[in-house]
């Protein structure tokens, strides 16, 4: 009756051999191609360093003006701009400005990279049901995989530093970008597409002039979710050398510094709220514009 209580499993020696073979194969791949992969990501590293240098070395009033101008341009709301200014002033007052700017530069680069990769994949998925059936399970795995797990292969390939952290954050944060781009394009009204066909629009013209503009509010929701997920990954990415607000939180956990952890945690929340409110307000403005044009 023991078989009822013990689940049948692979022989211990066979399982150990299999795991060892996989680990050795990955290590061999890392030794053989690690330098080439590192060289491939070198431009990304330069861009990230330049972005971080700009955010940390530019005088704080100029950065404040730029952020508030972007907030106003996206939201056209004095309430959102006032909330952004109060949050940023509080961050500066509590001596977290440099770490916050490093985090903002990381999120900025992650978001750009997610948009550059996610939108084309989403467009391809919207055009092919077969591709959608293949990609959706991959996205499911990416969204449910514990975020710590992403650090293992990235660190083995690229070591400790900014770029490995950036790649781990992008892998974790990109699924909403792909899903909502695909969804937004698929939700475009068929009558509008038929009208575009009647006017003799090519496939590219239909995508550029009809589908993407109409899907833009949904795509903006994808960008919003990507930013939120990237911010959620910041603390975990600090374990492999990503500088910013995550490192003081990690230090606070290790040394039981309550106030350090709370203050930096609240700074992350503040930045998340700024990104969320600004991107949501912009998405709502796009939605209203679409309703006026097509209503």
Helices and strands as residue ranges (DSSP letters): H 2-5, H 12-40, H 42-57, H 60-75, H 78-93, H 97-127, H 129-144, H 147-158, H 162-173, H 175-186, H 190-198, H 203-206, I 207-211, H 212-237, G 238-240, H 245-255, H 258-294
